[in-house]
Amino acid sequence: MNGSTSKIPNLLGIFFTSLSVLMLELTLTRIFSVTMWYHFAFMSISIAMFGLGLSGIYIYLFPHRFKPHQVERQLVGSSLLFSLFTFLSFVLQLQIPFIPELSLQGFLSVGATYLTTCIPFFLGGLTISLALFHYRYLISTLYFSDLIGAGVGCMLLIPTLNLFGGPNAVLVIAILASVAALFFNLSLRSKEQRQGPGGPGKWENGGTRSSSPIQGTSSSGFFRVLALLLIALVGTLLLNLQSGLLRVRFSKGSTLQEAGFLYKKWNAFSLISVTKEYDQGPFGWGLSDLAYQGNDPEELLLYIDEAAGTPITRFDGNLEKVGYLKYDVTALAHYLKKEGEILVIGPGGGRDILTALVFGQKKITGVEVNPLIIQAVNEVFGDFTDHLYSYPGVEIIMDEARSYIARSNRQYDIIQASLIDTWAATAAGAFILTENNLYTLEAFLNYFQHLKDDGLLTMSRWFFHDLPAETLRLSALGLEAWRKAGVPHPEQHLILVKKMSWKAFGPNGIATLLMKKQPFTPEEIQTLSQVSERLGFDLVYTPGFARDPYFEQLIGASDRPAFYENFILDISPPTDDKPFFFQMMRFTDFFNEKIPPEIMNMNLRAVSVLGILLLVVTCLVFIFILGPLWVFSPRALHPTAARGTIQFLAYFACLGLGFMLVEIPLIQRFILFLGHPIYALSVILFSLLLFSGLGSYLTTFISPSRAEKYLLGILAALGLLLVFYIFYLPDFMNALLAMKTGYKVLLTVFLLLPLGLLMGMPLPLGIKLVDMWASILIPWVWGVNGATSVLASVLAMAIAITFGFSIALIVGQTAYLLAMLPILLLPRKGVRGAGGT
C-alpha cells in the first residue's frame, strides 16, 4: 500500500466492511427473534464470530492463494462477494423453516440456518483478514478503521431498522458492503495507474500474475460488476419497500399467513403485528368464568415478534361496555383503592389502562418502552380505541419503566405490571431482554419507595399447578425486597390469588401478587376474599394462612437461602447483577427428570438452548478451526517448529476471551443505567469501539521492538482498571440513576473512555510482535482470536446466568491478566520473520 492515494481507499474499505459486518450481526439478532424464539437469536453473535474466525484460518492454511501482489484484486473480489452473499444468503435463510424440536429435522433446520448465515461473515472476515495480513505494517490504523467502522455501524443500526425494517435493512447493509468494494477498487485503480497497463503484475514482495478470473479482472471490469450489483440491490430495495416480497415467511415453526394481519411494522425493538378481531369472547388473562354476563367488545390482538400478545379493545368512551375488566384476577388491587394515582408498567394494547378507568381511578400513568405500540394504539387504530392514550386522566410516557421510576419523585396508590413478556430479543442480543430489569431486587425496592404509605404493588404472572416456580420467584422477590426496605414481617404485606384453567396446555392459570406498603388490614383481607369467592378465584396466600404447600414452605422457611438452594428450580430473588428472572433452570438441571415437562416453557428452555449452543459452538470451533490446523499444519503446533507459536496462540486466545467477557456484561450494566435499551446499546458500543479504535491508533507510535514492554504495562493497567468496573461501578451508577438522560449519556462516554483506549491496544501490539517473529502466523492468530470470541460470546451469558455479571467480568479480567504470561514466556532470542512471510 504505497502512498496515501492507495492507503486511504483501503482504510475506507475496511471501515465500510466492518460497519456492514456489525450491522448485519445485530440486524440478524432482531430477525432471528421473529423467526425463532428470542434465545435462539443469540446465535447471530456466535455465527458472526465463527465466520470471521474461520476466514483467518483459511488464509493461514492456504497462503499460496493469497500472494502479496494479488491483494488489491482479492480485496475487491471478497468485498464484492460479501455484498452479494449478504443478500443471497438472507434470501435463502428466509426459506428455511425453523423447527423447534430435538429431532433430525430440527437439527438440520438449525444447521442449515447456521451455515447459510455464516457465508457473508466468512467473506467479510476474509476481506478484513487479507488486509491485516498483507498490510500488517499498518496494523494500528487498520484496526482503528475496523473498530471505528463497527462503532458507526452501531449508530446507523437504529435508524436503519426504524426506517426500513428487518428484511430491508439487510438490503441496505448489502449496499453499504458494496461501497467497501468501490473503495478497494479505487486502490486497485491507483496501483494500475502506477504500474501502467503493461506492468508486471507484481507488488511489494513480488509474485507472478495469476490466471484466475478475479486476478485477471481490471479495476474497470470490477467497476462494471459493482455498478450492476448496486443497481440490482437498490432496485430490489425500492421494489421491496413497495411490495414486501422479501419478508419473514416462517415464525416459531409456523408459516405466517399475511392475509390475517391488519398492520405490520418493524423497529429496533420488535416486529409489531396486529391481527383481525379476537372472536373467542372477552379477552382476559384471568377472566372469571362465573360472574360476567355483559357486553362482548370487539378486540384486536397485537403481537410482538409474532409471539407475545396484547389485546387492543374497541372503546368509544362508554366505560360500561368494557365493564368485564372488573372480573379479571389482574384487577384485584383496584377493589382496595379508589380514585387513586396509578402507574401501569408496560400497558401494551391498553388493557390495564382501561381497567383503571373502569374502576374510576383519577390519574393513570402508563410507561411503555416501545414507540410502535403507542403509535398502533393511539394513531394507527386510534379510531378503534378512541385514542385511549390521550383520554382525560391518562398519560403515556415512552421510556423504560425502571429508569422512569428512578427519575420520578411521584408516589402512587397502585403500581401495576401484568404479564410483562415481550419474548423479543433486543438488538443487543438475546437474553438481554427489555423486561429483565423490572424483576430484580433493586427494582422492587424502587417500587416500594414510590408507593404511597398505603400503596399497593400488583404483579401478575403465569401459574403452573404442579410447580408454580415463576409465581414462587415473584413472591420471593416481594418478600426479600420488603425485608430489605426495613419491613419486620413482610409476610403480613403479601396476598396471592390465582385464576386456574386458563388453558389446557402450558401454564394452568394466572396468579396475581399483591404487596402492600403497610400490613393488610382484616377488612382488606375480607374484601379480597369475598371478591375472589364471587368471581371463582382461589386464594393461595393471605397473611397467616397458606393454601398451597409450596408457598407455605417459602413463607415459613427459617432459612430462605437454603430453601432456594434445595428447590428443584432456581427461585432465588434476581438482582441487577444477575437479572434473569425467567431463566430458572440451572445448567446442572438439563437432565433432571423431576422437572415436570409441562412447565418447560420457552423461558426455561432458554437455558438449555444456551448450554447446547455452548456445546455446539465449542465443537464447531474445534472441527472447523482448530481441526484443520492440526491436520494441515501439525508441525506448526510444535513449539520448536516456529519459536513463540504456542505463546502467540495463547495470547490472542486470551484477548478474544477477555474482550467479549468484558463487553457483554458492561452492555447489560450500562443499559440499566441509561434506561432505554436500544439507544443505550448504541451509546455503549459506539463509545467502546470508538475509544478502542483510538487506542489502536495510538499504538502507531510504538515500534515493534518496544511492543512487548508496552504490552505488559497496558495489560496490567487494564486489569487494575477493571477492578473499578467490577466492584464500584454498580453502586456508582445506582446512586446516579435518577440523573437526566443527557447527563447520563455524557457520563457513560466518559466512563468508557479509559477502558476503551486500553482494550484497543493489545491486539495491534500483538500483531506487531507476531510480524517481528513469524508473520505467517498473523492469519492464524487472528482466526484463533475470532474462535475464542465465539466461545466467549456464549460463555459470557452462561457465566452471567449462573453466577452473575460481576463474575463474568472477573473472568474477563483474568483472561487479560493471563495474556501477560505468554508474552513473558516468549523466547528471549528470536529471528525476525521466522516462519516465512
LINNORQUI-V236423 format. One record per backbone hydrogen bond with DSSP energy under -0.5 kcal/mol. CO is the residue of the C=O (numbers start at 0). NH is the residue of the N-H. If there is no record, write none. Layout:
CO,NH ; CO,NH
This chain:
0,2 ; 1,5 ; 2,5 ; 2,6 ; 3,7 ; 5,9 ; 6,10 ; 7,11 ; 8,12 ; 9,13 ; 10,14 ; 11,15 ; 12,16 ; 13,17 ; 14,18 ; 15,19 ; 16,20 ; 17,21 ; 18,22 ; 19,23 ; 20,24 ; 21,25 ; 22,26 ; 23,27 ; 24,28 ; 25,29 ; 26,30 ; 27,31 ; 28,32 ; 29,33 ; 30,33 ; 30,34 ; 31,35 ; 34,251 ; 34,252 ; 36,39 ; 36,40 ; 37,40 ; 38,41 ; 39,42 ; 40,43 ; 41,44 ; 41,45 ; 42,46 ; 43,47 ; 44,48 ; 45,49 ; 46,50 ; 47,51 ; 48,52 ; 49,53 ; 50,54 ; 51,55 ; 52,56 ; 53,57 ; 54,58 ; 55,59 ; 56,60 ; 57,61 ; 59,62 ; 61,64 ; 62,65 ; 66,69 ; 67,70 ; 69,73 ; 70,74 ; 71,75 ; 72,76 ; 73,77 ; 74,78 ; 75,79 ; 76,80 ; 77,81 ; 78,82 ; 79,83 ; 80,84 ; 81,85 ; 82,86 ; 83,87 ; 84,88 ; 85,89 ; 86,90 ; 87,91 ; 88,92 ; 89,93 ; 90,94 ; 91,94 ; 92,95 ; 94,96 ; 96,98 ; 97,99 ; 98,100 ; 100,102 ; 102,106 ; 103,107 ; 104,108 ; 105,109 ; 106,110 ; 107,111 ; 108,112 ; 109,113 ; 110,114 ; 111,115 ; 112,116 ; 113,117 ; 114,118 ; 115,118 ; 116,120 ; 117,121 ; 118,122 ; 119,123 ; 120,124 ; 121,125 ; 122,126 ; 123,127 ; 124,128 ; 125,129 ; 126,130 ; 127,131 ; 128,132 ; 129,133 ; 130,134 ; 132,135 ; 134,137 ; 135,138 ; 137,141 ; 138,142 ; 139,143 ; 140,144 ; 141,145 ; 142,146 ; 143,147 ; 144,148 ; 145,149 ; 146,150 ; 147,151 ; 148,152 ; 149,153 ; 150,154 ; 151,155 ; 152,156 ; 153,157 ; 154,158 ; 155,159 ; 156,160 ; 157,161 ; 158,162 ; 159,163 ; 159,164 ; 160,164 ; 164,168 ; 165,169 ; 166,170 ; 167,171 ; 168,172 ; 169,173 ; 170,174 ; 171,175 ; 172,176 ; 173,177 ; 174,178 ; 175,179 ; 176,180 ; 177,181 ; 178,182 ; 179,183 ; 180,184 ; 181,185 ; 182,186 ; 183,187 ; 184,188 ; 185,189 ; 186,190 ; 187,191 ; 188,192 ; 189,193 ; 190,194 ; 191,195 ; 195,198 ; 202,204 ; 202,205 ; 205,68 ; 211,215 ; 213,216 ; 217,221 ; 218,222 ; 219,223 ; 220,224 ; 221,225 ; 222,226 ; 223,227 ; 224,228 ; 225,229 ; 226,230 ; 227,231 ; 228,232 ; 229,233 ; 230,234 ; 231,235 ; 232,236 ; 233,237 ; 234,238 ; 235,239 ; 236,240 ; 237,241 ; 238,241 ; 238,242 ; 239,243 ; 244,246 ; 248,255 ; 250,253 ; 253,250 ; 255,257 ; 256,259 ; 257,260 ; 259,275 ; 262,273 ; 264,271 ; 267,426 ; 269,266 ; 269,271 ; 270,272 ; 270,304 ; 270,305 ; 271,264 ; 272,302 ; 273,261 ; 273,262 ; 274,300 ; 276,278 ; 280,279 ; 285,328 ; 294,296 ; 297,313 ; 298,277 ; 299,311 ; 300,274 ; 300,302 ; 301,309 ; 302,272 ; 302,304 ; 303,306 ; 303,307 ; 307,303 ; 309,301 ; 310,312 ; 311,299 ; 316,318 ; 317,320 ; 318,321 ; 319,322 ; 321,324 ; 322,325 ; 323,326 ; 324,327 ; 326,287 ; 327,330 ; 328,331 ; 330,333 ; 331,334 ; 332,335 ; 332,336 ; 339,341 ; 339,361 ; 339,362 ; 340,412 ; 340,413 ; 341,343 ; 341,364 ; 342,344 ; 342,415 ; 343,345 ; 343,366 ; 346,349 ; 346,350 ; 349,353 ; 350,354 ; 351,355 ; 352,356 ; 353,357 ; 354,358 ; 355,360 ; 356,359 ; 362,341 ; 363,394 ; 364,343 ; 365,367 ; 365,396 ; 366,345 ; 367,398 ; 368,370 ; 369,372 ; 369,373 ; 370,374 ; 371,375 ; 372,376 ; 373,377 ; 374,378 ; 374,379 ; 375,380 ; 378,381 ; 380,384 ; 381,385 ; 381,386 ; 383,314 ; 386,389 ; 387,390 ; 390,393 ; 392,363 ; 394,365 ; 394,396 ; 396,367 ; 396,398 ; 399,403 ; 400,404 ; 401,405 ; 402,406 ; 403,407 ; 411,451 ; 412,455 ; 413,342 ; 413,415 ; 414,457 ; 415,344 ; 416,418 ; 416,459 ; 418,420 ; 421,307 ; 423,433 ; 425,428 ; 428,425 ; 428,431 ; 430,432 ; 431,425 ; 432,435 ; 434,437 ; 434,438 ; 435,438 ; 439,443 ; 440,444 ; 441,445 ; 442,446 ; 443,447 ; 444,448 ; 445,449 ; 446,449 ; 447,450 ; 449,411 ; 451,454 ; 454,516 ; 455,414 ; 455,457 ; 456,514 ; 457,416 ; 458,512 ; 459,418 ; 460,510 ; 462,464 ; 462,507 ; 462,508 ; 466,468 ; 467,471 ; 468,472 ; 469,473 ; 470,474 ; 471,475 ; 472,476 ; 473,477 ; 474,478 ; 475,479 ; 476,480 ; 477,481 ; 478,482 ; 479,483 ; 480,484 ; 481,486 ; 482,485 ; 485,487 ; 486,489 ; 488,491 ; 489,492 ; 490,493 ; 491,519 ; 492,515 ; 494,513 ; 495,539 ; 495,540 ; 496,511 ; 497,537 ; 498,509 ; 507,500 ; 507,501 ; 508,462 ; 509,498 ; 510,460 ; 510,512 ; 511,496 ; 512,458 ; 512,514 ; 513,494 ; 513,515 ; 514,456 ; 520,524 ; 521,525 ; 522,526 ; 523,527 ; 524,528 ; 525,529 ; 526,530 ; 527,531 ; 528,532 ; 529,533 ; 530,534 ; 531,535 ; 531,536 ; 534,289 ; 537,497 ; 537,539 ; 539,546 ; 540,495 ; 541,544 ; 544,541 ; 547,551 ; 548,552 ; 549,553 ; 550,554 ; 551,555 ; 552,556 ; 553,556 ; 558,562 ; 559,563 ; 560,564 ; 561,565 ; 562,566 ; 563,566 ; 568,570 ; 573,440 ; 574,577 ; 576,804 ; 577,574 ; 578,580 ; 581,583 ; 583,569 ; 585,588 ; 586,589 ; 588,591 ; 590,592 ; 591,594 ; 593,595 ; 595,598 ; 596,599 ; 598,600 ; 600,604 ; 601,605 ; 602,606 ; 603,606 ; 603,607 ; 604,608 ; 605,609 ; 606,610 ; 607,611 ; 608,612 ; 609,613 ; 610,614 ; 611,615 ; 612,616 ; 613,617 ; 614,618 ; 615,619 ; 616,620 ; 617,621 ; 618,622 ; 619,623 ; 619,624 ; 620,624 ; 620,625 ; 621,626 ; 624,628 ; 625,629 ; 626,630 ; 627,631 ; 628,632 ; 632,635 ; 632,636 ; 633,636 ; 634,637 ; 637,640 ; 637,641 ; 641,644 ; 643,647 ; 644,648 ; 645,649 ; 646,650 ; 647,651 ; 648,652 ; 649,653 ; 650,654 ; 651,655 ; 652,656 ; 653,657 ; 654,658 ; 655,659 ; 656,660 ; 657,661 ; 658,662 ; 659,663 ; 661,665 ; 662,666 ; 663,667 ; 664,668 ; 665,669 ; 666,670 ; 667,671 ; 668,672 ; 669,673 ; 670,674 ; 673,675 ; 674,676 ; 675,679 ; 676,680 ; 677,681 ; 678,682 ; 679,683 ; 680,684 ; 681,685 ; 682,686 ; 683,687 ; 684,688 ; 685,689 ; 686,690 ; 687,691 ; 688,692 ; 689,693 ; 690,694 ; 691,695 ; 692,696 ; 693,697 ; 694,698 ; 695,698 ; 696,699 ; 697,700 ; 698,701 ; 700,702 ; 702,705 ; 702,706 ; 703,706 ; 703,707 ; 705,709 ; 706,710 ; 707,711 ; 708,712 ; 709,713 ; 710,714 ; 711,715 ; 712,716 ; 713,717 ; 714,718 ; 715,719 ; 716,720 ; 717,721 ; 718,722 ; 719,722 ; 719,723 ; 720,723 ; 720,724 ; 721,725 ; 722,726 ; 723,727 ; 723,728 ; 727,731 ; 728,732 ; 729,733 ; 730,734 ; 731,735 ; 732,735 ; 733,736 ; 735,738 ; 739,743 ; 740,744 ; 741,745 ; 742,746 ; 743,747 ; 744,748 ; 745,749 ; 746,750 ; 747,751 ; 748,752 ; 749,752 ; 749,753 ; 750,754 ; 751,755 ; 752,756 ; 753,757 ; 754,758 ; 755,759 ; 757,760 ; 757,761 ; 759,763 ; 760,764 ; 761,765 ; 762,766 ; 763,767 ; 764,768 ; 765,769 ; 766,770 ; 767,771 ; 768,772 ; 769,773 ; 770,774 ; 771,832 ; 772,833 ; 773,776 ; 774,777 ; 776,780 ; 777,781 ; 778,782 ; 779,783 ; 780,784 ; 781,785 ; 782,786 ; 783,787 ; 784,788 ; 785,789 ; 786,790 ; 787,791 ; 788,792 ; 789,793 ; 790,794 ; 791,795 ; 792,796 ; 793,797 ; 794,798 ; 795,799 ; 796,800 ; 797,801 ; 798,802 ; 798,803 ; 799,803 ; 803,807 ; 804,808 ; 805,809 ; 806,810 ; 807,811 ; 808,812 ; 809,813 ; 810,814 ; 811,815 ; 812,816 ; 813,817 ; 814,818 ; 816,819 ; 817,820 ; 817,821 ; 818,822 ; 819,823 ; 820,824 ; 822,825 ; 829,831 ; 830,833 ; 832,835 ; 835,775
